Amino acid sequence: MSLSIDVHVIQSVPPSNINRDDAGSPKTAVYGGVRRARVSSQAWKRATRRDFERYLDASEFGVRTKRAVELLSERIAKIEPDLEGDSSVAKATAILKAAGLNTKAKRKAEEGDLELTEYLVFFSNQQLDKLAELAVASGGSAPSAVAAKKVLKEGNSFDLALFGRMVANDANLKVDAACQVAHALSTHAVTNEFDYFTAVDDKNPDDETGAGMIGTVEFNSATLYRYATISVGALQENLGHAEATGRAVEAFIRSFVQSMPTGKQNTFANGTLPEAVVVMVQEGRAVNLVGAFEDAVGSKDGGFVRASCGKLATYAQDVAGAYAARPVAAWVTRIGDQTASLDALGKRVTFDDLITELGELVRASLTEPQ
């Protein structure tokens, strides 16, 4: 049976607006009948992907873009430096068309002179490199559609394998996501607040007391429950072998736990690390434990972290008892006495040791495809 890796995170965030709605307000949701702070799954997936760039080789992550013509023409020009600019663009456009990805003229002047793909497409850097090589190897002939599509069905990067790719007009190029990320929710009720601010003109005369600018920014603070899960079997299918699967799991856990969406970071400097991380390896389906917080946490103990960890620990044990669903392995990384109740859920380790031991377990559980 395929293994699922469930990641549960308790993280307190001070006044912040890390994920805004269309009106600029912090995103919220009603759960358990009360208003909660919310951070969308897309926001944290993007933060995770961007964090990969800190420590992974470029060949191991990718790019989601409409600007594939630009990226490919640059690669083609590096392979054939004597090629004129228009020729490299033509080759880039032709190889994309061969792969089944049509391009269209820009809509806005600021998008540049080159055509864009019809929609955002997720490429690994490896796939872009190979498409450029294929475009050059085709010479003056039309690139092979079979060969171009084959490139896009191989060489998935870690983020592409984890988060998937949908190509609207060619289902054969689809990559099913091996990872799911839930919207982060506060474990307690939240009310958004407003900060009224003024900015002073540094060159104002001494007798001028007025502000150069005034405004408001909306924010909230919250203790969040964050959850994500990885299907180990699906990830291996997307990447092709056990070592890459183990490394992708390690990279995801490191970046998902430690990353932070960047909304209003300069205004609030809200870059905290989680108070607690619980990773459980399950046989079979993944289990989101957000039900622990359907009844919103109160702040009787002077904060939300202690009560949130206590409710998570109790609920996880209740679920395991009711459904006879004991994890294959579980680890806990935590800070402070207020998180001590989580020790009942797994082995307490440092974050680095958690990643190392999880990676070893994943590799040991897999056999290479024949």
NUTITOR-661021 format. One record per residue (C-alpha): x, y, z; residue in one letter. Coordinates in Angstrom, 1 decimal, padded with zeros to 4 digits. Example, Ala and Ser with C-alpha at 12.3 -4.5 7.8 and 13.67 -1.06 7.14 Angstrom:
x,y,z,tido
012.3,-004.5,007.8,A
013.7,-001.1,007.1,S
//
This chain:
x,y,z,tido
000.0,000.0,000.0,M
001.3,003.5,-000.9,S
002.6,005.7,001.9,L
001.2,009.1,002.7,S
003.2,011.7,004.5,I
001.1,014.1,006.6,D
002.6,017.4,007.8,V
000.8,019.2,010.6,H
002.1,022.7,011.7,V
001.2,025.0,014.5,I
002.6,028.5,013.8,Q
001.8,031.8,015.4,S
002.0,034.9,013.3,V
002.0,038.5,014.7,P
000.2,041.4,013.1,P
000.5,040.7,009.4,S
-001.3,040.6,006.0,N
000.6,037.8,004.3,I
-002.2,036.8,001.9,N
-004.7,039.5,000.7,R
-008.0,039.3,-001.0,D
-009.1,041.5,-003.9,D
-009.8,044.4,-001.5,A
-006.4,044.2,000.1,G
-007.8,042.7,003.3,S
-006.2,039.6,005.0,P
-008.1,036.5,003.7,K
-010.5,034.9,006.1,T
-012.9,032.0,006.2,A
-015.8,030.8,008.5,V
-015.1,027.5,010.1,Y
-017.0,026.1,013.1,G
-019.3,029.1,013.0,G
-016.6,031.7,013.6,V
-014.4,033.9,011.4,R
-010.8,032.6,011.1,R
-007.7,034.0,009.6,A
-006.8,032.1,006.3,R
-003.8,031.8,004.1,V
-004.6,030.2,000.7,S
-002.9,027.0,-000.3,S
-001.6,028.7,-003.5,Q
000.2,031.3,-001.4,A
002.1,028.8,000.7,W
002.8,026.5,-002.3,K
004.4,029.5,-004.1,R
006.4,030.4,-001.0,A
007.6,026.7,-000.8,T
008.6,026.7,-004.5,R
010.5,030.0,-004.2,R
012.3,028.6,-001.1,D
013.6,025.7,-003.2,F
015.8,028.2,-005.0,E
017.9,028.7,-001.9,R
019.4,025.3,-001.9,Y
018.4,023.2,-004.9,L
020.2,023.0,-008.2,D
018.3,024.8,-011.0,A
017.8,021.4,-012.7,S
015.8,020.2,-009.7,E
013.1,023.0,-009.8,F
011.1,024.7,-012.5,G
009.2,027.7,-013.6,V
005.5,028.4,-014.2,R
005.2,031.0,-016.9,T
003.6,032.3,-020.1,K
007.0,033.6,-021.2,R
008.3,030.3,-022.6,A
009.2,031.8,-025.9,V
011.5,034.2,-024.2,E
013.1,031.5,-022.0,L
013.6,029.1,-024.9,L
014.9,031.7,-027.3,S
017.6,032.7,-024.7,E
018.6,029.0,-024.3,R
018.7,028.5,-028.1,I
020.9,031.6,-028.5,A
023.3,030.2,-025.9,K
023.5,026.9,-027.9,I
023.9,028.7,-031.2,E
025.5,032.1,-030.5,P
025.7,033.1,-034.2,D
021.9,032.7,-034.6,L
020.1,036.0,-035.2,E
017.5,037.0,-032.6,G
014.5,036.6,-034.8,D
015.7,033.1,-035.7,S
016.0,032.0,-032.1,S
012.5,033.3,-031.4,V
011.1,031.5,-034.4,A
012.7,028.2,-033.3,K
011.4,028.7,-029.8,A
007.9,029.3,-031.1,T
008.1,026.3,-033.4,A
009.2,023.9,-030.7,I
006.4,025.0,-028.4,L
003.9,024.5,-031.2,K
005.3,021.1,-031.9,A
004.8,020.3,-028.2,A
001.1,021.3,-028.5,G
001.5,024.7,-026.7,L
000.2,027.6,-028.9,N
001.4,031.1,-028.5,T
-000.4,034.4,-029.0,K
000.4,038.1,-029.2,A
000.9,040.1,-026.0,K
-002.1,042.0,-024.6,R
-000.2,044.7,-022.8,K
002.9,046.8,-023.8,A
004.6,045.9,-020.6,E
004.6,042.2,-021.4,E
007.3,042.8,-023.9,G
007.6,042.1,-027.7,D
007.6,038.3,-027.6,L
004.4,036.2,-027.9,E
003.1,034.4,-024.8,L
001.7,030.9,-024.3,T
-002.1,030.9,-024.1,E
-001.9,030.1,-020.4,Y
000.5,029.5,-017.6,L
002.5,026.4,-018.2,V
004.7,024.6,-015.6,F
008.1,023.6,-017.0,F
011.1,022.0,-015.3,S
014.4,023.8,-016.2,N
015.5,020.4,-017.5,Q
012.6,020.3,-019.9,Q
013.3,023.9,-021.1,L
016.9,022.9,-021.8,D
016.0,019.8,-023.7,K
013.3,021.7,-025.8,L
016.0,024.2,-026.7,A
018.4,021.4,-027.7,E
015.7,019.8,-029.8,L
014.9,023.1,-031.5,A
018.5,023.5,-032.5,V
018.9,019.9,-033.6,A
015.9,020.2,-035.9,S
017.9,022.7,-038.1,G
015.7,024.2,-040.7,G
013.1,021.4,-040.5,S
009.9,021.5,-038.4,A
010.6,020.0,-035.0,P
009.1,016.5,-034.3,S
005.9,016.7,-032.4,A
006.5,013.3,-030.9,V
010.0,014.2,-029.7,A
008.8,017.6,-028.3,A
005.9,016.0,-026.4,K
008.3,013.3,-025.1,K
010.5,016.0,-023.6,V
007.5,017.4,-021.6,L
006.6,013.9,-020.3,K
010.1,013.3,-018.8,E
012.5,015.1,-016.6,G
010.0,016.5,-014.1,N
011.5,018.9,-011.5,S
010.7,018.4,-007.8,F
008.1,021.2,-007.7,D
006.4,020.0,-010.9,L
006.3,016.5,-009.6,A
004.9,017.7,-006.3,L
002.3,020.3,-007.5,F
001.4,019.0,-010.9,G
000.7,020.5,-014.3,R
-002.5,020.9,-016.2,M
-002.4,021.6,-020.0,V
-005.9,022.5,-021.1,A
-005.7,021.4,-024.7,N
-003.6,018.3,-024.3,D
-004.4,015.9,-021.4,A
-001.3,013.8,-022.3,N
001.0,016.5,-021.0,L
-000.8,016.6,-017.6,K
001.2,015.8,-014.5,V
-001.0,014.7,-011.5,D
000.1,016.5,-008.3,A
001.7,014.2,-005.7,A
001.2,016.8,-003.0,C
-001.9,018.6,-001.6,Q
-001.7,021.7,000.6,V
-004.6,022.9,002.7,A
-005.6,026.5,003.3,H
-004.0,027.5,006.6,A
-006.6,028.4,009.2,L
-006.4,030.1,012.6,S
-007.2,027.7,015.4,T
-009.3,030.5,017.0,H
-011.7,033.3,016.1,A
-010.1,036.4,014.5,V
-011.2,040.0,013.9,T
-009.3,042.0,011.3,N
-007.9,045.4,012.5,E
-006.7,048.6,010.8,F
-003.4,050.4,011.2,D
-003.8,054.1,010.5,Y
-000.4,055.4,009.4,F
001.2,058.7,008.3,T
004.4,059.3,006.3,A
006.3,062.5,006.9,V
008.0,064.4,004.0,D
011.7,064.6,005.1,D
012.0,068.0,003.3,K
009.0,069.7,005.0,N
009.8,073.2,006.4,P
010.0,073.3,010.2,D
006.7,075.1,010.4,D
004.9,072.5,008.2,E
003.4,069.9,010.6,T
001.2,068.0,008.1,G
001.9,064.5,006.9,A
003.0,063.9,003.4,G
000.8,060.8,003.2,M
-001.8,059.1,005.3,I
-003.6,055.8,004.9,G
-004.7,052.5,006.5,T
-003.6,048.9,006.2,V
-005.6,046.0,007.4,E
-004.1,043.2,009.4,F
-004.7,040.4,011.9,N
-002.6,038.1,014.0,S
-003.2,034.4,014.4,A
-002.0,031.0,015.5,T
-002.4,028.9,012.4,L
-002.9,025.2,011.8,Y
-001.2,024.3,008.5,R
-001.5,021.0,006.7,Y
000.0,019.3,003.7,A
000.3,015.7,002.5,T
002.4,013.8,-000.1,I
001.6,010.6,-001.8,S
005.0,008.8,-002.0,V
003.9,006.4,-004.8,G
002.6,009.3,-007.0,A
005.7,011.3,-006.4,L
007.9,008.3,-007.4,Q
005.8,007.9,-010.5,E
006.4,011.5,-011.4,N
010.1,011.5,-010.7,L
011.0,008.0,-011.8,G
013.3,006.7,-009.1,H
013.6,006.3,-005.3,A
016.6,008.6,-004.7,E
014.9,011.6,-006.4,A
011.7,010.8,-004.5,T
013.5,010.8,-001.2,G
015.2,014.1,-002.0,R
012.0,015.7,-003.2,A
010.3,014.7,000.1,V
013.1,016.2,002.1,E
013.1,019.4,000.1,A
009.3,019.8,000.4,F
009.3,019.3,004.2,I
012.1,021.8,004.7,R
010.7,024.5,002.5,S
007.0,024.1,003.4,F
007.8,024.3,007.1,V
010.3,027.2,006.9,Q
008.9,029.3,004.1,S
006.6,032.3,004.5,M
004.4,034.1,001.9,P
005.8,037.5,001.3,T
002.6,039.7,001.4,G
003.3,043.0,003.4,K
006.6,041.5,004.8,Q
008.3,044.9,004.8,N
005.4,046.5,006.7,T
005.0,043.8,009.4,F
008.3,041.7,009.5,A
006.2,038.7,010.4,N
008.7,036.0,009.5,G
008.2,033.5,012.3,T
009.1,029.8,012.4,L
006.5,027.2,013.6,P
006.1,026.4,017.3,E
005.5,022.8,016.4,A
005.8,020.4,013.4,V
004.3,016.9,013.4,V
005.0,014.6,010.5,V
003.2,011.3,010.3,M
003.7,008.5,007.7,V
000.5,006.7,007.1,Q
-000.4,003.6,005.1,E
-003.2,004.5,002.8,G
-005.2,007.8,002.7,R
-004.0,011.0,004.2,A
-005.8,012.6,007.2,V
-006.2,016.3,007.8,N
-006.6,017.0,011.5,L
-008.3,020.4,011.2,V
-011.3,018.9,013.0,G
-009.4,019.5,016.2,A
-010.2,023.2,015.8,F
-013.8,023.0,014.6,E
-014.6,024.2,018.2,D
-012.5,027.4,018.2,A
-009.6,027.6,020.7,V
-010.0,030.2,023.5,G
-007.1,032.1,025.1,S
-007.7,031.3,028.8,K
-004.1,030.2,029.2,D
-002.8,033.6,028.0,G
-002.3,032.5,024.4,G
-003.4,030.0,021.7,F
-000.3,027.8,021.2,V
-000.7,025.7,024.3,R
-004.4,025.0,023.8,A
-003.9,024.4,020.1,S
-001.2,021.8,020.6,C
-003.3,020.2,023.3,G
-006.4,019.9,021.1,K
-004.3,018.6,018.1,L
-002.7,015.9,020.3,A
-006.0,014.8,021.7,T
-007.9,014.8,018.4,Y
-005.0,012.9,016.6,A
-005.1,010.2,019.3,Q
-008.9,010.0,019.1,D
-008.9,009.6,015.3,V
-006.2,006.9,015.6,A
-008.2,005.0,018.2,G
-011.6,005.3,016.4,A
-010.3,004.2,013.0,Y
-007.4,001.9,014.1,A
-005.1,004.1,012.0,A
-001.8,004.1,013.7,R
001.0,005.8,011.7,P
003.9,003.8,010.4,V
006.2,006.4,011.9,A
005.9,009.9,013.4,A
008.2,012.7,014.5,W
007.7,015.9,016.5,V
009.8,019.1,016.3,T
008.6,021.7,018.8,R
009.6,024.8,020.8,I
008.9,025.4,024.5,G
006.8,023.8,027.2,D
003.5,024.9,025.7,Q
003.9,022.4,022.9,T
004.8,019.4,025.2,A
001.5,017.7,024.7,S
002.5,016.8,021.1,L
005.2,014.4,022.3,D
002.4,011.8,022.6,A
002.2,011.8,018.8,L
005.7,010.8,017.9,G
009.4,010.8,018.5,K
010.8,014.3,019.5,R
013.7,015.3,017.2,V
015.4,018.3,015.8,T
014.1,019.5,012.5,F
017.2,018.4,010.6,D
016.9,014.9,012.2,D
013.2,014.8,011.2,L
014.1,015.4,007.6,I
016.9,012.9,007.6,T
015.0,010.1,009.2,E
011.9,010.7,007.0,L
014.1,010.7,003.8,G
015.7,007.4,004.9,E
012.3,005.8,005.5,L
010.9,006.9,002.1,V
013.9,005.5,000.3,R
013.8,002.3,002.1,A
010.1,001.9,001.3,S
010.5,002.2,-002.4,L
011.7,-000.1,-005.1,T
012.9,001.2,-008.4,E
010.4,000.8,-011.3,P
011.4,-001.9,-013.8,Q
//
